[in-house]
């Protein structure tokens, strides 16, 4: 962002008598899925921000509301960008209602907007997070009625203004969720196919391989194409938020459309300049299912990266591997039902054969939630990186396929 251009622009909101300046530094919590915090920290630091703390579910920094807009645009592994409105002691529902109602919501929320409350509660003061969310919603709505005469609509959909409440023991934190819908919902996956991987997880996996677009990337068993598409977005230096038009901050009183247009245009120009300097190598994505490839092609087209990916229908073992050395990353089935081990064990063994026979000199990865199955690959791993796919603990297994050297166990 060109800081000199944005300073002094935009509107302000008032919180308990104080101007909420969109250019003033404030606490921002960027949330992510389990296993992604280290990758999120790298992204945030690469954007020039100093990280204050890191925990399992996110990264905390000091930054402005304008910076929050930039973070929404650029982050690949994040869920939400939460802007702290206030934190306060909280011993019960009545105190929660009073503290939330003290915020000047009429200066933040347009009276005709739609709001959604997300509560995360860990306190003996209350045993129902839905009740806590209801108290927050009532406090906001009552304040809006008193000050404007209008009550905003509300519900569970996170399509407009989202307020996040964290209440732990006797302390509460109230955030504006500047993202709204999770950032992992890029908007390109119109045809998800079977058991699609979250975009943020796919981006984290690609980042864990060290891929930057300089060398080829091969993605057998590509499914609906999420891994290949996230790799293409990284290779093209394209900010993932450019694919979305709806963010939580766009519904607020302080939203400056001209400023947002400038931020987007700057990101587009910078991405094109970097991509022109470093033209991406080939990305090859294959799947044995014609329906999967149809879905993957359409998703890549929606994402604007179809020209960077060569899609084809074939068994993974018949995937074309270029002469130039690069990265292979595979996300095979790992079985959740009894009786699948026998069928999948043979497939994992064939994956090991594919690596040995067609990928000498390459760096190969398997992402799996079934380590007993991974042993069937028959190759020695050089690194194992922990991730979570939903609630399943998984590993990204790295295999260095040195030319002319045996690697079997």
C-alpha positions as CSV (number, residue, x, y, z in Angstrom):
1,X,0.0,0.0,0.0
2,X,1.3,3.4,-0.8
3,X,1.2,4.8,2.7
4,X,1.4,8.5,1.8
5,X,-1.6,8.1,-0.5
6,X,-3.8,6.4,2.1
7,X,-2.9,8.5,5.2
8,X,-5.8,10.8,6.1
9,X,-8.3,9.2,3.8
10,X,-11.4,7.3,4.8
11,X,-14.0,7.8,7.5
12,X,-13.9,7.2,11.2
13,X,-16.2,5.4,13.7
14,X,-16.6,6.3,17.3
15,X,-16.2,3.7,20.1
16,X,-17.1,4.8,23.6
17,X,-16.4,8.4,22.9
18,X,-13.1,7.9,21.0
19,X,-12.4,8.3,17.3
20,X,-11.6,4.9,15.7
21,X,-9.2,6.2,13.1
22,X,-8.8,3.7,10.3
23,X,-5.1,4.6,10.1
24,X,-4.3,4.2,13.8
25,X,-2.5,1.1,15.0
26,X,-4.7,-1.3,17.0
27,X,-4.7,-5.0,18.0
28,X,-5.5,-7.3,15.2
29,X,-6.0,-11.1,15.6
30,X,-5.6,-13.1,12.4
31,X,-7.1,-16.6,12.8
32,X,-6.2,-19.8,11.0
33,X,-6.7,-23.5,11.0
34,X,-4.7,-25.8,13.3
35,X,-1.2,-26.4,12.0
36,X,-1.1,-23.3,9.9
37,X,0.0,-20.6,12.4
38,X,3.7,-20.8,11.4
39,X,2.9,-20.4,7.7
40,X,0.5,-17.5,8.6
41,X,3.2,-15.8,10.6
42,X,5.6,-16.1,7.6
43,X,3.0,-14.5,5.3
44,X,2.3,-11.6,7.8
45,X,6.0,-10.9,8.3
46,X,6.6,-11.0,4.5
47,X,4.0,-8.2,4.2
48,X,6.0,-6.1,6.6
49,X,4.2,-6.5,9.9
50,X,5.8,-7.3,13.2
51,X,4.2,-10.3,14.9
52,X,3.4,-9.8,18.6
53,X,2.3,-13.3,19.5
54,X,1.5,-16.7,17.9
55,X,-0.8,-19.4,19.2
56,X,-2.4,-22.5,17.8
57,X,-5.3,-20.7,16.3
58,X,-3.8,-17.5,15.0
59,X,-1.3,-14.6,15.0
60,X,-1.7,-11.2,16.8
61,X,-0.2,-8.0,15.5
62,X,-0.6,-4.2,15.9
63,X,-1.9,-2.7,12.7
64,X,-4.5,-0.3,11.4
65,X,-7.9,-0.9,9.9
66,X,-6.5,0.0,6.5
67,X,-3.8,-2.7,7.1
68,X,-6.7,-5.1,8.0
69,X,-8.0,-4.5,4.5
70,X,-4.6,-5.3,3.0
71,X,-4.3,-8.5,5.1
72,X,-7.7,-9.7,3.8
73,X,-6.5,-9.2,0.3
74,X,-3.1,-10.9,0.6
75,X,-3.3,-13.8,3.1
76,X,-3.5,-17.3,1.8
77,X,-3.5,-19.4,5.0
78,X,-5.8,-17.2,7.2
79,X,-9.4,-17.7,8.2
80,X,-10.4,-14.2,9.5
81,X,-8.9,-10.8,10.2
82,X,-10.3,-9.6,13.5
83,X,-10.0,-6.0,14.6
84,X,-10.3,-5.5,18.3
85,X,-13.0,-3.1,19.4
86,X,-12.4,-3.5,23.1
87,X,-11.7,-5.9,25.9
88,X,-13.2,-5.8,29.3
89,X,-13.8,-7.6,32.6
90,X,-16.9,-9.7,32.4
91,X,-18.5,-11.6,35.2
92,X,-21.9,-12.4,33.7
93,X,-24.5,-11.9,31.0
94,X,-25.7,-8.6,32.4
95,X,-22.2,-7.1,32.4
96,X,-21.7,-8.4,28.9
97,X,-24.8,-6.7,27.7
98,X,-23.8,-3.4,29.4
99,X,-20.3,-3.4,28.0
100,X,-21.3,-4.3,24.4
101,X,-24.1,-1.7,24.6
102,X,-21.5,1.0,25.5
103,X,-20.0,0.8,22.1
104,X,-21.2,3.5,19.6
105,X,-22.5,0.9,17.1
106,X,-24.5,3.6,15.3
107,X,-21.2,5.0,14.1
108,X,-20.0,1.7,12.9
109,X,-23.0,-0.2,11.5
110,X,-25.4,1.3,8.9
111,X,-29.0,0.9,10.3
112,X,-30.2,-1.2,7.3
113,X,-27.3,-3.7,7.5
114,X,-27.3,-7.4,8.4
115,X,-25.2,-8.6,11.4
116,X,-24.1,-12.0,12.6
117,X,-22.6,-12.8,16.0
118,X,-19.9,-15.5,16.5
119,X,-19.3,-16.5,20.1
120,X,-16.5,-18.5,21.6
121,X,-17.1,-19.0,25.3
122,X,-15.0,-20.6,28.0
123,X,-16.2,-19.3,31.3
124,X,-18.1,-20.6,34.4
125,X,-20.3,-17.5,34.1
126,X,-22.4,-19.1,31.4
127,X,-22.7,-22.5,29.8
128,X,-24.4,-21.6,26.5
129,X,-22.4,-19.8,23.8
130,X,-25.6,-19.2,21.9
131,X,-27.1,-17.3,24.8
132,X,-23.9,-15.1,25.0
133,X,-24.2,-14.3,21.3
134,X,-27.8,-13.4,21.8
135,X,-26.9,-11.0,24.5
136,X,-24.4,-9.3,22.2
137,X,-26.9,-9.1,19.4
138,X,-29.6,-7.6,21.7
139,X,-27.1,-5.0,23.1
140,X,-26.2,-3.9,19.6
141,X,-29.8,-3.9,18.3
142,X,-31.1,-2.0,21.4
143,X,-28.3,0.6,21.0
144,X,-29.1,1.0,17.3
145,X,-32.8,1.4,18.0
146,X,-32.1,4.0,20.7
147,X,-29.7,6.1,18.5
148,X,-31.2,5.6,15.0
149,X,-34.7,4.3,15.4
150,X,-33.8,1.3,13.2
151,X,-33.0,-2.3,14.2
152,X,-30.5,-4.1,11.9
153,X,-31.4,-7.5,10.6
154,X,-29.5,-10.4,12.1
155,X,-28.9,-14.2,11.6
156,X,-26.4,-16.9,11.3
157,X,-25.2,-16.1,7.8
158,X,-21.8,-14.4,7.7
159,X,-22.5,-12.5,4.5
160,X,-22.2,-8.9,5.9
161,X,-21.2,-7.6,9.3
162,X,-19.8,-10.2,11.7
163,X,-19.0,-9.5,15.3
164,X,-16.8,-12.0,17.2
165,X,-16.9,-12.4,21.0
166,X,-14.3,-14.3,22.9
167,X,-15.1,-14.8,26.6
168,X,-12.7,-16.6,28.8
169,X,-13.0,-16.9,32.5
170,X,-13.7,-13.3,33.7
171,X,-12.5,-11.4,30.6
172,X,-14.1,-10.7,27.2
173,X,-12.8,-9.5,23.8
174,X,-15.0,-8.0,21.2
175,X,-13.8,-7.9,17.6
176,X,-15.0,-6.6,14.3
177,X,-14.6,-9.5,11.8
178,X,-13.3,-7.5,8.8
179,X,-13.4,-10.7,6.7
180,X,-17.0,-11.8,7.1
181,X,-16.9,-15.1,5.4
182,X,-13.7,-17.1,6.0
183,X,-10.9,-16.0,3.7
184,X,-10.4,-19.7,2.7
185,X,-13.7,-19.3,0.8
186,X,-11.9,-17.7,-2.2
187,X,-14.9,-17.9,-4.5
188,X,-13.4,-20.0,-7.4
189,X,-14.5,-23.4,-6.3
190,X,-17.9,-23.5,-8.0
191,X,-17.7,-27.3,-8.5
192,X,-16.1,-28.9,-5.4
193,X,-16.2,-32.6,-6.5
194,X,-15.5,-35.1,-3.7
195,X,-14.2,-34.2,-0.2
196,X,-12.5,-31.0,-1.3
197,X,-9.5,-29.6,0.7
198,X,-9.9,-26.2,2.2
199,X,-8.1,-23.5,0.1
200,X,-6.1,-22.3,3.1
201,X,-4.8,-25.8,3.9
202,X,-3.9,-26.3,0.2
203,X,-2.0,-23.0,0.3
204,X,-0.2,-24.1,3.5
205,X,0.8,-27.4,1.9
206,X,2.2,-25.7,-1.2
207,X,4.1,-23.3,1.0
208,X,5.5,-26.2,3.0
209,X,7.0,-27.7,-0.2
210,X,8.9,-24.4,-0.8
211,X,7.2,-24.0,-4.2
212,X,7.5,-20.5,-5.7
213,X,6.8,-21.2,-9.4
214,X,10.4,-21.4,-10.5
215,X,10.4,-25.2,-11.0
216,X,7.6,-27.4,-12.4
217,X,4.9,-28.8,-10.1
218,X,3.1,-32.0,-10.7
219,X,-0.1,-32.9,-8.9
220,X,-1.5,-36.3,-9.6
221,X,-4.9,-37.2,-8.1
222,X,-5.8,-33.5,-8.3
223,X,-9.5,-33.9,-7.6
224,X,-11.3,-30.6,-8.1
225,X,-7.9,-28.9,-8.5
226,X,-7.5,-27.0,-5.2
227,X,-3.8,-27.8,-4.7
228,X,-2.9,-27.0,-8.3
229,X,-4.9,-23.7,-8.3
230,X,-3.4,-22.5,-5.0
231,X,0.0,-23.3,-6.5
232,X,-0.8,-21.3,-9.6
233,X,-2.0,-18.3,-7.5
234,X,1.3,-18.4,-5.6
235,X,3.3,-18.8,-8.9
236,X,1.4,-15.9,-10.5
237,X,2.0,-13.7,-7.4
238,X,-1.8,-13.1,-7.4
239,X,-3.4,-11.9,-4.1
240,X,-6.1,-14.5,-3.3
241,X,-8.5,-11.8,-2.1
242,X,-8.7,-10.4,-5.6
243,X,-11.1,-13.3,-6.3
244,X,-13.6,-12.0,-3.8
245,X,-15.9,-9.0,-3.9
246,X,-17.6,-9.3,-0.5
247,X,-15.7,-8.7,2.8
248,X,-17.1,-7.8,6.2
249,X,-15.4,-4.4,6.1
250,X,-17.2,-3.4,2.9
251,X,-20.4,-3.2,4.9
252,X,-19.2,-0.8,7.6
253,X,-19.8,3.0,7.8
254,X,-16.0,3.6,7.7
255,X,-15.6,1.8,4.4
256,X,-13.9,3.9,1.8
257,X,-14.6,2.5,-1.6
258,X,-12.0,4.7,-3.4
259,X,-9.3,3.6,-0.9
260,X,-10.2,0.0,-1.4
261,X,-10.0,0.3,-5.1
262,X,-6.5,1.8,-4.8
263,X,-5.4,-1.1,-2.5
264,X,-6.7,-3.6,-5.0
265,X,-5.2,-1.9,-8.0
266,X,-1.8,-1.7,-6.2
267,X,-2.0,-5.4,-5.5
268,X,-2.9,-6.2,-9.1
269,X,0.0,-4.1,-10.5
270,X,2.5,-5.5,-8.1
271,X,1.5,-9.1,-8.8
272,X,1.7,-8.6,-12.5
273,X,5.2,-6.9,-12.2
274,X,6.5,-9.8,-10.1
275,X,5.0,-12.5,-12.4
276,X,6.5,-10.8,-15.4
277,X,9.9,-11.0,-13.8
278,X,9.5,-14.6,-12.8
279,X,7.4,-16.5,-15.3
280,X,6.0,-19.7,-13.7
281,X,7.1,-23.1,-14.8
282,X,4.6,-25.7,-15.8
283,X,2.0,-27.0,-13.4
284,X,0.6,-30.5,-14.4
285,X,-2.6,-31.8,-12.7
286,X,-4.1,-35.2,-13.5
287,X,-6.9,-37.4,-12.2
288,X,-8.3,-40.7,-13.3
289,X,-11.8,-39.2,-13.1
290,X,-13.0,-37.2,-16.1
291,X,-15.6,-35.5,-13.9
292,X,-12.8,-34.4,-11.6
293,X,-10.9,-32.8,-14.4
294,X,-14.0,-31.0,-15.7
295,X,-14.5,-29.6,-12.3
296,X,-10.8,-28.6,-11.9
297,X,-10.7,-26.9,-15.2
298,X,-13.8,-24.9,-14.5
299,X,-12.5,-23.9,-11.0
300,X,-9.1,-22.9,-12.5
301,X,-10.9,-20.8,-15.1
302,X,-12.9,-19.0,-12.4
303,X,-9.7,-18.4,-10.5
304,X,-8.1,-17.0,-13.7
305,X,-5.2,-19.4,-13.7
306,X,-6.3,-22.0,-16.2
307,X,-3.5,-20.9,-18.6
308,X,-0.9,-22.0,-16.0
309,X,-2.1,-25.5,-15.5
310,X,-2.1,-28.5,-17.8
311,X,-5.0,-30.8,-16.9
312,X,-5.4,-34.3,-18.2
313,X,-7.3,-37.5,-17.4
314,X,-5.1,-40.5,-16.6
315,X,-4.1,-42.9,-13.8
316,X,-1.5,-41.2,-11.5
317,X,1.2,-43.6,-12.7
318,X,0.8,-42.3,-16.3
319,X,1.2,-38.7,-15.3
320,X,3.7,-36.9,-17.5
321,X,6.8,-35.8,-15.6
322,X,8.9,-33.1,-17.3
323,X,12.6,-33.4,-17.8
324,X,13.2,-30.3,-15.7
325,X,13.3,-31.3,-12.0
326,X,10.7,-30.0,-9.7
327,X,8.1,-30.9,-7.1
328,X,5.4,-33.7,-7.0
329,X,2.7,-33.3,-4.4
330,X,-0.1,-35.9,-4.1
331,X,-3.2,-35.9,-1.8
332,X,-4.4,-39.6,-2.1
333,X,-7.3,-41.1,-0.2
334,X,-6.4,-42.2,3.3
335,X,-9.4,-44.2,4.3
336,X,-11.9,-43.5,7.0
337,X,-13.9,-46.8,6.9
338,X,-13.1,-50.4,7.8
339,X,-12.0,-52.6,4.9
340,X,-10.3,-49.8,2.9
341,X,-6.7,-50.6,4.0
342,X,-6.3,-53.4,1.6
343,X,-7.4,-51.5,-1.5
344,X,-5.6,-48.3,-0.5
345,X,-2.4,-50.1,0.5
346,X,-1.8,-51.3,-3.1
347,X,-2.3,-47.7,-4.3
348,X,0.2,-46.3,-1.8
349,X,2.8,-49.0,-2.9
350,X,2.2,-47.9,-6.5
351,X,2.8,-44.3,-5.5
352,X,6.3,-45.3,-4.2
353,X,6.9,-47.1,-7.5
354,X,5.8,-44.0,-9.4
355,X,8.3,-41.8,-7.5
356,X,11.1,-44.3,-8.0
357,X,10.5,-44.9,-11.7
358,X,9.4,-41.5,-13.0
359,X,10.6,-39.0,-10.5
360,X,14.4,-39.4,-10.0
361,X,15.9,-36.1,-9.0
362,X,12.5,-34.7,-8.0
363,X,11.2,-33.7,-4.5
364,X,8.0,-35.7,-3.8
365,X,5.3,-35.2,-1.2
366,X,2.4,-37.2,0.0
367,X,-0.3,-35.6,2.2
368,X,-2.1,-38.3,4.2
369,X,-4.0,-38.8,7.5
370,X,-3.1,-42.5,7.6
371,X,0.5,-43.2,8.6
372,X,0.2,-47.0,8.5
373,X,-0.8,-46.7,4.9
374,X,2.1,-44.3,4.2
375,X,4.5,-47.1,5.2
376,X,3.3,-49.0,2.1
377,X,5.1,-46.4,0.0
378,X,8.3,-48.2,0.8
379,X,10.5,-45.0,0.7
380,X,12.4,-43.2,3.4
381,X,11.0,-39.8,4.4
382,X,13.3,-36.8,4.9
383,X,10.7,-34.7,6.7
384,X,7.2,-35.0,8.2
385,X,5.2,-31.8,8.7
386,X,2.0,-32.0,10.8
387,X,-1.3,-30.5,9.5
388,X,-5.0,-31.0,10.3
389,X,-7.6,-31.7,7.6
390,X,-10.8,-30.8,9.5
391,X,-10.3,-32.8,12.7
392,X,-8.0,-35.4,11.2
393,X,-4.3,-35.1,12.1
394,X,-2.3,-35.5,8.9
395,X,1.3,-35.4,7.7
396,X,2.9,-33.9,4.7
397,X,5.6,-36.5,4.0
398,X,8.7,-35.5,2.0
399,X,10.7,-37.9,-0.2
400,X,14.0,-36.7,-1.8
401,X,14.3,-38.9,-4.9
402,X,18.1,-38.8,-5.4
403,X,19.2,-40.0,-8.8
404,X,21.0,-43.3,-8.8
405,X,20.6,-44.1,-5.1
406,X,18.4,-46.7,-3.4
407,X,15.9,-45.3,-0.9
408,X,13.8,-48.3,0.1
409,X,13.5,-49.1,3.8
